[in-house]
């Protein structure tokens, strides 16, 4: 039973049929969202079906995903990543009930796979043949992989500052890569909007109404693992904010279904050097303007001087949930990478932002010791190899591979 019924416009509330691909509202140009008819749904049946289909990853929630009737899920192994208690990290930051949602273990190494699995699967079912997205790297690699599996011809506009390994990962899946020079994120969004309005199918967060349908599966997996209870706080790195917003949509749907009785505070994290949403939140504004310089932080994946559509949906989720948006500096990111490494989780700098935010959270007063806090780690360390070397401690030394020499060193306790 698929409960998705329509697209709905954020602004004019017009609704449209799901039987064709759509981006922005035909009537007013507003952002579209997928609507569901949850009224007649039997929540127990949904959770029982999901529990019985663990071999399908996030597609086990297909009752609550927009998969057209008869269409096959586009599945590369995404979803059901571990929700891990911490060994030392929680004590270190004064949060004994801290859990890490480890999305570094997704098929292309980042949380982006949740959104692209569902959005590209939906597009394939509606016979989309060509499409594009823009990316700082991880979204492009994810889009390219799912588009390749779906037989969709993919073009990725990638930020010129993206590292070579991310660009190579996109090309490896057969996508066409165009490096993008720009002075502000606003120029990127103007270009992306022009292409979308001209009819080129677009997978950019929020312009595409389906990507956060995949991101919302965070909420389902986390609440199921907690015995159908929401955490008190969910912390997520934020660039365009698709992950945070998607999860928020998922939590709200679970409450509408009666599966949880309260919602978590949603906390977004941005690099201090480039933090438009942090500034908008501090000023109590519903829309963010430009802020900072995206080239002045190591957190490449979440660095942007302006969020798409002013970040209005992300800010709304933060305000409605009683959460906030906080800034972290690069030193905090490197420390968080080391702390996560000691938990067995290797994160790229942007992915460590959610943990970096916790270093000062108790002192800042936005969490309490008894809170159940979920910190999402969004992408693996090998996504940005140069930063891995910056964060890591240097090797203890270089020695000859000589048995006597090695025995001497080990016996003297030098390692
Ligand atoms: Zn509209």
Boltz pocket constraint, residues with backbone or C-beta under 6 A from the ligand:
constraints:
  - pocket:
      binder: B
      contacts: [[A, 9], [A, 10], [A, 11], [A, 12], [A, 13], [A, 14], [A, 25], [A, 26], [A, 27], [A, 28], [A, 29], [A, 30]]
      max_distance: 6.0
